[in-house]
Amino acid sequence: MASDPSESDDTLPTQGRFTRFRKLAGLSAQLSADVLKSGAKRLAGQEPEFLSKAAAEKLVSTLGELKGAAMKLGQAVSMDTELLSPEVRQVIARLQNEAPPMPWEVVARVLREELGDAPEALFREFEPKPLAAASLGQVHRAVLHDGREVAVKVQYPGIAETLTGDMDNLGLVVKTVSKASRLTDGTAYFQELREEMLLETDYLREAALCTSFARGATRLPDLKVPEVITERTTRRVLTLELLRGRPLKDWVVSGPSAEERFRVARQLILAIYGPFFLSGELQADPHPGNFMVLEDGRLGVLDFGSIKRFSPRFVDANRRMFLHAVRLESMDVMGLSREVGFTSELPDAEAAPLIQEVLHIAGRPMRTTPYDYATCQIPRDMKLHFARNAARFLKIRPPAEAVMFFRSTGGLAQNLKLIGARGDFRGVFLEVASLL
C-alpha cells in the first residue's frame, strides 16, 4: 500500500483523501455540537452565537493546516457579518492571510526546482520567515540584486493535486444534493467555481492577469497594481513588486477617521467596478486580505489568481443596467436580464418584480445621500428576499459566469460594511459611471 503523503517530511497539505476527510470529520463533530448547543439555547429563549470562539479556533487550526479548498471555504465564511459574532469573525479572519508555514527547506527546494538556483543566488536578500501563508502558497519578502523589494509567492508542493481532490469531493456533494433536492441543478455553477479555482494554481497565468489588470486600471490612479518580475516568475513561483502598507482588515481596526474610511471605501468600489466595466475583469475573491491601504494613500490590489474575465455580452448588459440604476432611470428588467444570460421558467410578470427588488436593495447607496455603510442592511435584506421567495427564485437561473460576479459584489458589500464609512456614495457611483 502506498504511504499517505501526509507522512512525508514536508508536512504540507499534500495529504491523502482519507487523512483530509478524517480531519474534516473531527472538525464537523465539534461544529455540530456547537450548533446543537445553539439550538438548545434558542429553545430556552436565549439568543446564542452561531459558532463559539472555541469552535472557531478549531476551525482556523484545521482549515489552515489543510489549506486548499477547505481553507478558501473558511475565508468565505469569515466575511459573512450576518452569520457570526464580531469576536468569532476576528478569529476566523486569521485564515485570510495566516496558516502554518511551509518549512524553509521546502521553500528553498521549490525555488531551486523552478528558478534553477538557491534563494541566496537568485536574490540579494530572501527572508525565510513568510510574510503571509495562504490557501495555495506562502509569501516571502526578498530584495532583487538591483535593490528592488519584492514579494515572492511560493506554491505548496502538491497543492494542485490537493485542490483537485477537494473540488472533486465537493462536486460529488453538489451533484448528490442537486439530485436529492429535486429543486435546481447546481453542477454548472459549481463547475464554473471549480475551473476558476484550479486555474489559480498556475502562477504564470496569474502574472499575465496581474499585468492585464494593471492596464485596465490605468484610468484609476487611486489604485496600485504591483509590477510582475518576469525573470523570477514561473508556474509555481510568482514574484511581484512589494507594496508597503496595511492589509484592509488590519487598517480597519487601527482607528481610521471618518474621512479615511470614506476615502478607502470609495477606492474599493472603484477597484471592483472600474476594471469590470472598463475591461471586463473583476477581482472575484475580494476578502480583506486581498487589498492593502498603502502608505501613499492609494489602495493596493493583491492576489490576481482569482481575476475573472467575463464575456463581452455579460459586461455590456451589466454596464447598461448599472447606468440606468445610477441615473435613476427606468429599465427593461427582463430584457436586460436575458441579455446578461438569465433564463426563467416564470412568467415575466412574476419574475420581473423579484429581480427588480434585488436591484432596488442593491441600489440603495446609489439613491440615498449620505449613505451609511456602518448600518447597511443590504446583505441581510438580500438574504431575506431570497429566503421568502426561494421556490420562485429557483426557477430563475443566472449564467454560470455570474457566480464569480456575485462572489465579488457580495464580498464588496461585506467589506464596505466592515469599513463602516458614511458619505456621498451616490457621487462615487456617478464617478464610476463617468468612466464609461
N, C-alpha and C positions, 0 to 999 in steps of 0.2 A: 504493500500500500504506500502511495506517495505521502511524504510528510506534509503536514499542514504548513503553508508558507508563513504562518504567524509564529512558528517556532524558530525562524531564521534569526541571525544576529542583528538584522536591520531593525527589528521591532517596528515595522512600518505597517501601513494599512493594507498591505497585500495579503490579507488573511483569507483563509478558505471560507466558502459559503457557510459551512456548518458553524465555524467559530464565530463569524459575524452574526449569524442567526441566534446562537446561544447568548451572546452578549445583549442583543436587542430584546431577546425573550426575558432576560433578567430585568432589563430596564422597563419593559412592558408590565411586568408583575408589580414593580414599585409604583409606576404611574397609575395602574389600575386600582391599587389600594388607596391611592390619593383621591381618585375620582369617587370611589365608594364612600370614603370618609366625607367628601364634599356633599355627596347625596344625602348622607345621614344628617348633616348639619342643616341642609335645606329643609328636610322633613321636620326638623326641630325649630324651624322658623328663623334660623340664622342665615347670614349672607356670607358663604365661605369663599375662599380663593379657589380658582380652578386648579391651581398647582401650588404645592407648598415649596418653601425655599429649599428644604432637604431634597425633595424630588427634582427640583430644578438643578441642584448641584450634581445629582446623579445623571441627569440628562446631559449636562455640559461635559462631564468627565467621559461618559460613554460615547456620545456622538463625536466629541473632539478626538477621541482615540481612534474611532472607526473612520473618520473623515469621509471622503466620497459623498455619495448622495445622502447618506444619513446626516452628515454634518450640515449640508445645504438645507435639509428639511428643518433642522434646529434653528438655522439662521432666519428662515422664513417665519417660523413660529414666533421668534423673539420680536418681530416687528409689529405684531398684532396688538395694538394698545387696548382693544376691547376685550381681549381674552385673558390677559394676565395682569397681576398687580405690578406696580412700578418696581417693587423690591425684587420680584421674581424675574421681571423683564431685564433688570440690571444684571442678574446672574447669567441668564441665557444669552444676553448680548455679548458675553465673552466669546461666544462662538463666531462672532463676526470678524475677529482678527486674532484669535488666540487658539492654540491647540498644542498638545505635547509636541515638542520639537523633534525633527529628524536628527539623528546622530551626525556629528561633524564628519566622521569618516565616510558616511554615505553621501553627504553633500559633495565632498571632495571627489568621490568616485564618479558621481553623475557629471560633475564639471569636466573631469578628465575624459569621460566617455563621449560627451557632447562637443566639447571645445578643444580637445586634444592635448591639454596640458593641466598642470596643477594650478590651483587658485592663486598661489603666490607668483606664478609666472604670468598668468592671464591678467592680473590686476596689481596695481601698486599696493593697495590695501584691500583686505577682504575680512569682514568681521564674522567670526564663527558663530556668534550668538545671533539668532534671527531677529529681524525687526518685527515680523509677524508670521504666524503659521496658520494656514487656512485649509480649505477642503481639498485642494488638489496639489498644493505646493507651499513652500515657505519662502519668505523674502529676506535677503541679507543686504546690508549696506556694504558698498565697496567703492573704491576710487580707481578710475582708469589711469593709465600711465600719463595721460595729458592733464591730469588733475581734476577731471570732472567727477562729481559724486554721482553714483548710480545706485539703483535698486535692482538686485538680481533675484529673480524668482526661479527657484529650482524645484522641479516636479518630483513628487514622491515616486520612487521606483514601483512599477506595477499598478499605479493608480488608475490607468486607463482600463485595465482588465477588471479592477475592483469596481469602478464606476459602471462598467458594462454589466457586471453581475448584479449590482444593486438595482440598476434600472430594469434589468430583465425580471428580477424578483418583483419589483413594484409593478411592472407591466402585467404580470400574471394576476396580481391582486386587482388591478384596474379592470382587466378583462373579466375576471370572476364576478366582481361587484356589478359591472355593467350588465352581465347576463342575468345575475340573480335579481337585480332590482327591476329589470324589465322597463326601466324608465327612459334611459338615454345611454348611448354608446360613447364612452369617454376615451376609447382607444385612440382615435385620431388626434385628440388633444394631447394625450399622454405621449404619443409618438412624436409630436412636434417638440414637446418639452425634452424628451429623451434625446432626440437628434441634436438639439441645441446644446444640451449639457455635455454630450460626448464630444462635440466639436471643441469644447473648452480645453481639452487635453492637448490640443495642437498649438503650441506657443508661436509657431511661425504664422499661423492663421491669426492669432491674437495680435501679433506685431503688425500685420497688414491692416487689421481692423483699427488698431490704435492710430496708425498713420492716416487712414481714411477718415476716421472720426475727427482727427485734428484738422483736416482740410474742410470738413463740413462745419466746423466750429469757428472758422476764420472770421465770421461776422459777429462773433460773440466774444468780445475782448475781455469780459469778466471771467471767462473760463480758461483754465490752463490744462492742456493735454501734454503729458511727458513725451519727450523725444525718444524714439527707438534707437538703441545702439546695435545696429545690424550685425556688426562683426562679432558681437558677443551674444548672439541670439540664435537658438536652434529650436528644434521641435520640443525639447524638454527643458530648455533654459531661455528665459526672457530677461533681457537687460534694458532698463529704461532709465531715463533721467530721474534723479532723486528729487522729489518735491518736498519742500520744507513747510511744515505746518502741523495742524492737529486734525486727526480724523473727526468727522462730523459728530460722532457720538461722544467724543471727549470734549469737543468745543462746547456742545450744548450744556454740559454740566459745569462749565467754567464760569458761569455767571455773566454771559454777554448782555449788553444793554439792549433796550428795545430797538434802537436804531440798527445795531449789529444783527439782531435777529431778523429784522425785515430785509436787510441787505443780503444775507445768506439765503433766506427763503426765496427771494427774487432770483438769485443766481441759480438756485436749484431748479426752479421752474424753467428757466432758460436752458439749463443743461439737459433737461428731459425733452421739452417740446421743440426747442430750436433745431437740433440736429435731425429730429424726426421729420419735421415739416420741411426743412431745407434740403436734406439729402437722403431721407428715408432710413436713417439709422437711429437706433434707440439703445440706451443703456438699460438692458432688461433685467438687471439684478441690482436695484437701487438701494440695497441696505446701507446703513450709515457708515460702514467700513469702507465703502467704495467712493466716498467723497472726502475731501480734505480742505479745511479752511486754511489757506496759505498765509504766510507771514506778510505778503504784499497785498493782502485783501482779496485776492481772486479765489475762485473755487476750483480746486484741483479735482479732476475726474480720474478715477483709478479702475483697474480691472476691465480690460477690453475683451476678454474671452466671451463675455455674455452680451456683446453688442449684437443686436438683431437687425438684419437688413430686410425691409418689407417690400412687397410688390408695389409698383407704381400705382396700381389701381387702389390698393388699400390706403396708401398715403394720400392720394389725391382726394378720395371721398372723405377721409377723416379731416383733411385740411379744410374742405368746403363746409363740413359740419361744424368745425371749430369756429370758422369765420362767421357763420350765421349766428352761433351761440354768443360769441363775444360782442357782436354788433347788435345783439338783441333782436335779430330778425327771425321771422317765421321760416320754417324749413319743411321740406318733404321728408319727414322722418323715415317712412318706409322705403321710399325711393333711394335715399342716401344709404340706408342700412343694407339694402340689396347691393348697392354699388360697393360697399365695404366688403361684402361677401356673406352677409347673413342670409339664412333661409328660415322660413317659418311655416308651420303647419296650422297656424291660427289665421282666422280672417284678419285682414288689415285693420278693421275697426276695433278688433280686440287686442292685436299686437301693438298697434301704434301708441296707445296710452301707456303701456308698460315700458316701452323704450323711451317715450317722452319723459316719464317720471325719472328714469335713470339719468337722462341728460339734465333734467331740472335739478336733481340732487347734486350731481357733479358740478353743475354750473353756478352754484351759489356764490363763489368768490368772484365770478365774472359779473354778477349783478349787484352785489352788496358792497358799499363803500362807507366806512372802512370794514374790512373783514378780519375776524379774529380767529386764527387757526388754533389758538390755545383752547378755545371752547368749540372747535369744529366737530360736528356730529355727522359728517359725510360718510365715513366708514360704517358707523353704527346704523345710520338710516338706510344706507345701501343694502346692508345685510338684512335689515327688517323688511325692506321692499322685496327682496328676492325670496325671503322665507315665507312671507304672506302670499306670494304668487308663485310658489315653487312649481306646482303642477303645470302652470301655463308657460313659465319660463323654460321648462324642459322641452317645449315644442318650438322654441326659438333658438336656433343654433348658429353661433358665430363661426367664422372661418378659423381653421387651425392656427393661422399666424396671429390671430387675435389673442391667443393665450399669453404670448410674450408681451403684447401691448398692455393687457390688463395687469400682468405681473408688474410692469414698470409703473404705470399710472397709479395702481393701488399702492405700491411702495412709496411713490412720491407723496401721496396723501398722508401716509403714516409718518413720513419724515417731516412734512410740514407741520403736522400736529405735534411731533416731538420738539421741533424748534419753537413752536408756540408764538409766532410773530403776529402782530396786528398792524394793518395799514391798508394802503390803496392797492390791493391786489388786482382789482379791475384794471388799473393802469398798467400793471405788469403783463396781464394777458393781452391788453391792447398793444403793448410793446412787442410781444411775440407776433401778433397779427401784422404789425408794421413791417416785419421782416419778410413777409410772404408776398 
